[in-house]
Amino acid sequence: MAVYTEVTDDALAAFLADYDIGTVVAFRGIAEGVENSNFSLRTTTGDFILTLYERRVDPQDLPWFLGLMEHLAQRGLVCPQPVHGQDGAALRQLCGRYAAITTFLPGVWPRRVRQSHCGPVGAALARLHLAGADYTPRRANALGPQSWRPLLDRCRDRANEVQAGLEHELDDALTRILAAWPDNLPVGHIHADLFPDNVFFLGDTLSGLIDFYFAATDLLAYDIAVCLNAWCFEPDFAFNVTKSRALLRAYVQTRPLSAGELAALPVLCQGAAIRFLLTRLFDWLNTPAGALVTRKDPLEYLRRLRFHLSASDAAAYGL
Amino acid sequence: MAVYTEVTDDALAAFLADYDIGTVVAFRGIAEGVENSNFSLRTTTGDFILTLYERRVDPQDLPWFLGLMEHLAQRGLVCPQPVHGQDGAALRQLCGRYAAITTFLPGVWPRRVRQSHCGPVGAALARLHLAGADYTPRRANALGPQSWRPLLDRCRDRANEVQAGLEHELDDALTRILAAWPDNLPVGHIHADLFPDNVFFLGDTLSGLIDFYFAATDLLAYDIAVCLNAWCFEPDFAFNVTKSRALLRAYVQTRPLSAGELAALPVLCQGAAIRFLLTRLFDWLNTPAGALVTRKDPLEYLRRLRFHLSASDAAAYGL
């Protein structure tokens, strides 16, 4: 639930005067997304999303994100397009925040994942990876494997408050994951956060991808591992291999996986699980009472992590 | 910030099948309103708001609210219109909640109130009062003066946690207000919650009123008193008599006030201040840590209450 910054009508009108998209007709905060303030904006010329960048986003990264979104769209991937002001700049300032207007995407994100969603997600992820190949600028993954040990160290004192023995279990898992982490797999630009709330559908047809603000340059197959965590567990944390098979098969039809990528799937999935576990654990221990953001339970990812630690090869994922 | 209930795409599609408004094109939670879950819904035929009624709304009152909105709109007041299903019913069920679809209103609520907003608000309030005159069903005001003493009693033990001496100050004020409460003023249907976030503007033109879920049958002039509290204090809690004069003058041009209503303005304003003070105080003391709803500071209304207690007549409000 996220509107951290209130935008007055005066400020909005002045902001819009620097664009050629007309004047405001409707403006409402969107109750989704946890990192930035998002508003649904209708002007006399159409529908847009206004984003004010808050907290965790490093302003220096914003041109990279916006550039990636433009690059991907130029290559046919449906994602929000930054709208440029009259001076050509897409990244602007509003109410003391960096801000951008992007195009509105039709579609609804699936509150309950069905098997029929998973193929389209795999295919779209592969298209994203191919479309990003010639986007030259790079962005290091701030939440990549090098960040996990420091993140655990910042939670270490209080990890066992969340579950007895959690510190020890995470230490062991992390040691094993980092020791096995592959260093010779194909690298490219990854979405890194392609959860259901970032994928829009119209019926069973995928209509677009949103929220590229965790995107980075990292192992492409790690992005698949994020999706397997995000799309293929049931509400009771049972792994649904039918869903993962659908996701992987659709992916490899567009971008085949190397033998090395296939072999690394278990450790990549373990890494993706511990990445979300650690950021959720950090937030869990550090979110003040009464904050606007609902804390997400880190232990949901402990359940996933244990599954992936038990997986011996890609067959566990249906390939 | 309010989306308390997640609506799955399956449930939404099934729900929409009972209407003649097409299929879903976009669906997003709205980060506004604290009582119900609101979603912005675009279908193949247009834009709508989907509301799921939560918590404080008594389901038995919903037909009255929806009926009032239809009645007011038929008499030219711009407010959301309930959309009827194929069976004629506007009030339906979705995800275990009562639910209704209403029409989408263009406009933006003013995050910062300017004097130019206040006249249109006064005029719209008067039109609402006249348009409601022949809506026969009545709804007692559950948050009217008879509710204030019991509400204070439920907060009494812990009121002084919020501010030293608060219990005593509220007891004194409430005794004074209830003793002076008028019982012979014109009665009608009031909005009872016409705060800036419930009034949409396009530029300086008022484009519609929303959120009738506190509406009730009560003293019409009490509704004016709510508006004077909601629209005419500056962020530092100074009363802006220029704003209140604009609001009142515009009101009386459409619906003249009787001598009795004018004379009662101070006590009605005191009552409106203590009503919002008490519900905020109750919420402040009873909102669990980590709740999605931001607690609003009850003491903002103590500042207003003190101003109104110092007002001796309608001249204090610019009339």
Interface residues (C-beta under 8 A of the other chain):
Chain A: M1 A2 V3 E6 V7 T8 D9 D10 L12 T23 V24 V25 A26 F27 R28 G29 I30 A31 E32 S40 R42 F104 L105 P106 G107 V108 P110 R111 R112 F201 L202 G203 T287 A289 G290 A291 L292 T294 R295
Chain B: M1 A2 V3 E6 V7 T8 D9 D10 L12 T23 V24 V25 A26 F27 R28 G29 I30 A31 E32 S40 R42 F104 L105 P106 G107 V108 P110 R111 R112 F201 L202 G203 T287 A289 G290 A291 L292 T294 R295
